[in-house]
Amino acid sequence: MPSSSIESCAALKDTVPLSARGHTKRPRSRRLANRHRPSPSHQRIFTRSPRRPRKTKSCPEKGSDFKPIDAYQYRDKRGKISPTGANRELEVLSHAFTKAIEWGYREAHPMIEGKFRKLLTPPRTRYVEDWEIVEALSLTPQRRHGSLHAIRAYIKIKILTGLRRGDLLRLRMTDITSDGIHVQPRKTAKTTGKRIVIEWSDSLRQAVEEAKTARPVDIAPWLFCTRRGDCYTREDGTANAWESMWGRFMERLLAETKVQERFTEHDLRAKCASDADSLVHAQQLLAHADSTTTNRIYRRKPERVKPLR
């Protein structure tokens, strides 16, 4: 067979190596061109104007136009729902004006020097009777260690010392010494810094020993501690776990004993002040700087007066 016919049958002139097929020059893809093309100008994200810089000093130099009448209007409207809440909120507002004067935003305080008066709220009069304490301590614990043991010891120490909840729950084992219980009230730690030492009595020593036995963790540094050995009170003053324990204790107290009315830990503090021999002794136990607060809020027993003749 002639050679020319062989070349034509094998198509040697039209054959292209496989490895060279990818190098052929082809037209550019529109999809690739669109990828590098700038985004349309009608998109909001590209046409949005930049945000203006934030003002560094938004408060006026002379302060706001807040007047005592504004505080009175808020007091009367808020007081219809909660008089105590209205007073507490206005105390925060008054402190804010004090800081505004300190920082130079105001020159006069609109809520001091007789310009404002809070609502008069009657003090709480709930007095926990002795038989109610006996009923509370008569509840039978279901475990050797647990919340009921701790609360029973807590109540005993509370009515003997009158300590606040935060101070009592923050008691460390190092605060319990041979001469008594050393306490620095947290409420006055940053003002007067006064410390008190509660001397021992047989009842107080026994109550503290019960609190030690009720601890779930023996090596914990706190007299009252959680199952993990932590303090019940947090840095911000809250004690959610303890409040839950106290709530369950109150429910069981009302269901299993003759007690018909709830009492709070504040009522136990008032019982300590009410059972004290004198107002001076009550003021010392409660670590009050002024006896007026002790007499008005915490001395809840009726005053006995002898007849003239």
For each residue, the residues with C-beta under 8 A, 3 or more apart:
1: 5 6
2: 5 6
3: 6 7
4: 7 8
5: 1 2 8 9
6: 1 2 3 9 10
7: 3 4 10 12 13
8: 4 5 11
9: 5 6
10: 6 7 15
11: 8 14 15
12: 7 15
13: 7
14: 11
15: 10 11 12
16: 20 21
17: 20 21
18: 21
19: 22
20: 16 17 23 24
21: 16 17 18 24
22: 19
23: 20
24: 20 21
25:
26:
27:
28: 32 33
29: 32 33
30: 33 34
31: 34 35
32: 28 29 35 36
33: 28 29 30 36 37
34: 30 31 37
35: 31 32
36: 32 33
37: 33 34
38:
39: 43 46
40: 43
41: 46 47
42: 47
43: 39 40 46 47
44: 47 48
45: 48
46: 39 41 43
47: 41 42 43 44
48: 44 45
49:
50:
51:
52:
53:
54:
55: 58
56:
57:
58: 55
59: 63 64 100 105
60: 63 64 105
61: 105
62: 106 107
63: 59 60 66 100 105 106 107 108
64: 59 60 106
65:
66: 63 70 71 97 110
67: 70 71 110
68: 71 72 110 111 115 116
69: 72 73
70: 66 67 73 74 110
71: 66 67 68 74 75 90 93 110 111 116
72: 68 69 75 76 116
73: 69 70 76 77
74: 70 71 77 78 86 89 90
75: 71 72 78 79 86 87 90 118 119
76: 72 73 79 80
77: 73 74 80
78: 74 75 81 82 85 86 89
79: 75 76 82 83 86 119
80: 76 77
81: 78 85 86
82: 78 79 85 86
83: 79 86 87 119 121
84: 87 88 121
85: 78 81 82 88 89
86: 74 75 78 79 81 82 83 89 90 118 119
87: 75 83 84 90 91 118 119 121
88: 84 85 91 92
89: 74 78 85 86 92 93
90: 71 74 75 86 87 93 94 111 116 118
91: 87 88 94 95 118
92: 88 89 95 96
93: 71 89 90 96 97 111
94: 90 91 97 98 109 111 112 116
95: 91 92 98 99
96: 92 93 99 100
97: 66 93 94 100 101 106 109 110 111
98: 94 95 101 102 109
99: 95 96 102 103
100: 59 63 96 97 103 105 106
101: 97 98 104 105 106 107 108 109
102: 98 99
103: 99 100
104: 101
105: 59 60 61 63 100 101
106: 62 63 64 97 100 101 109
107: 62 63 101
108: 63 101
109: 94 97 98 101 106 112 113 115
110: 66 67 68 70 71 97 115 116
111: 68 71 90 93 94 97 115 116
112: 94 109 115 116
113: 109
114:
115: 68 109 110 111 112
116: 68 71 72 90 94 110 111 112
117:
118: 75 86 87 90 91
119: 75 79 83 86 87
120:
121: 83 84 87
122: 125
123: 296 297
124: 266 267 270 297 300
125: 122 300
126: 261 263 264 267 270 300
127: 267 270 271 274 300 301
128: 132 133 263 267 268 270 271
129: 132 133
130: 133 134
131: 134 135 258
132: 128 129 135 136 259 263
133: 128 129 130 136 137 155 159 271
134: 130 131 137 138
135: 131 132 138 253 257 258 259
136: 132 133 139 152 155 253 257 259
137: 133 134 152 155 156
138: 134 135 257
139: 136 148 152 249 252 253 256 257
140:
141: 144 146 148 149 152
142: 146 148
143: 146 148 149
144: 141 149
145: 149 213 214 215 216
146: 141 142 143 149 150 214 216
147: 150 151 245 248 249
148: 139 141 142 143 151 152 249
149: 141 143 144 145 146 152 153 210 213 214
150: 146 147 153 154 211 214 215 224 245
151: 147 148 154 155 245 246 249
152: 136 137 139 141 148 149 155 156 210 214
153: 149 150 156 157 207 208 210 211 214
154: 150 151 157 158 168 211 224
155: 133 136 137 151 152 158 159 268
156: 137 152 153 159 160 203 206 207 210
157: 153 154 160 161 163 168 204 207 208 211
158: 154 155 161 162 163 168 265 268 269 272
159: 133 155 156 162 268 271 272 275
160: 156 157 201 203 204 207 272
161: 157 158 168 181 198 204 272 285
162: 158 159 269 272 273 282 285 286
163: 157 158 167 168 183 269
164: 167 168 185 186 187 269
165: 168 169 233 239 242 265
166: 169 170 186 187 233 237 239
167: 163 164 170 171 183 185 186
168: 154 157 158 161 163 164 165 171 224
169: 165 166 222 224 231 232 233 239 242
170: 166 167 186 222 231 233
171: 167 168 175 176 181 183 222 223 224
172: 175 176 221 222 223
173: 176 221 222 223
174: 177 221
175: 171 172 181 182 183 223
176: 171 172 173 181 182 208 223
177: 174 180 181 182
178:
179: 197 199 200
180: 177 197 198 199 200
181: 161 171 175 176 177 197 198 204 208
182: 175 176 177 195 196 197
183: 163 167 171 175 195 196 197 198 287
184: 189 193 194 195 196
185: 164 167 188 189 194 196 287
186: 164 166 167 170 189
187: 164 166
188: 185 191 192 193 194 287 289
189: 184 185 186 193
190: 193
191: 188
192: 188 289
193: 184 188 189 190
194: 184 185 188 287
195: 182 183 184
196: 182 183 184 185 284 287
197: 179 180 181 182 183
198: 161 180 181 183 204 285
199: 179 180
200: 179 180 204 205
201: 160 204 205
202: 205 206
203: 156 160 206 207
204: 157 160 161 181 198 200 201 207 208
205: 200 201 202 208 209
206: 156 202 203 209 210
207: 153 156 157 160 203 204 210 211
208: 153 157 176 181 204 205 211 212 223
209: 205 206 212 213
210: 149 152 153 156 206 207 213 214
211: 150 153 154 157 207 208 214 215 223 224
212: 208 209 215 223
213: 145 149 209 210
214: 145 146 149 150 152 153 210 211
215: 145 150 211 212 218 220 222 223 224 225
216: 145 146 225 226 227 229
217: 220 225 227 228 229
218: 215
219: 229
220: 215 217 225 229 230
221: 172 173 174 225 229
222: 169 170 171 172 173 215 225 229 230 231 232
223: 171 172 173 175 176 208 211 212 215
224: 150 154 168 169 171 211 215 231 232 242
225: 215 216 217 220 221 222 228 229 230 231 232
226: 216 229 230 231 232 241
227: 216 217
228: 217 225
229: 216 217 219 220 221 222 225 226
230: 220 222 225 226
231: 169 170 222 224 225 226 234
232: 169 222 224 225 226 239 241 242
233: 165 166 169 170 237 238 239 242
234: 231 237 238 239
235:
236:
237: 166 233 234
238: 233 234
239: 165 166 169 232 233 234 242 243
240: 243 244
241: 226 232 244 245
242: 165 169 224 232 233 239 245 246
243: 239 240 246 247
244: 240 241 247 248
245: 147 150 151 241 242 248 249
246: 151 242 243 249 250 265
247: 243 244 250 251
248: 147 244 245 251 252
249: 139 147 148 151 245 246 252 253
250: 246 247 253 254 262
251: 247 248 254 255
252: 139 248 249 255 256
253: 135 136 139 249 250 256 257 259
254: 250 251 257 259 260 262
255: 251 252
256: 139 252 253
257: 135 136 138 139 253 254
258: 131 135
259: 132 135 136 253 254
260: 254
261: 126
262: 250 254
263: 126 128 132 267 268
264: 126 267 268
265: 158 165 246 268 269
266: 124 269 270
267: 124 126 127 128 263 264 270 271
268: 128 155 158 159 263 264 265 271 272
269: 158 162 163 164 265 266 272 273 286 298
270: 124 126 127 128 266 267 273 274 297 298 299 300
271: 127 128 133 159 267 268 274 275 300
272: 158 159 160 161 162 268 269 275 276 282 285 286
273: 162 269 270 276 282 285 286 294 298 299 300
274: 127 270 271 282 298 299 300 301
275: 159 271 272 301
276: 272 273 279 281 282 285
277: 281
278: 281 282
279: 276 282 283 291 294 295 299
280: 283 284 291
281: 276 277 278 284 285
282: 162 272 273 274 276 278 279 285 286 294 298 299
283: 279 280 286 288 291 294
284: 196 280 281 287
285: 161 162 198 272 273 276 281 282
286: 162 269 272 273 282 283 294 298
287: 183 185 188 194 196 284
288: 283 291 293 294
289: 188 192
290: 293 294
291: 279 280 283 288 294 295
292: 295 296
293: 288 290 296 297 298
294: 273 279 282 283 286 288 290 291 297 298 299
295: 279 291 292 298 299
296: 123 292 293 299
297: 123 124 270 293 294
298: 269 270 273 274 282 286 293 294 295
299: 270 273 274 279 282 294 295 296
300: 124 125 126 127 270 271 273 274
301: 127 274 275
302:
303:
304:
305:
306:
307:
308:
309:
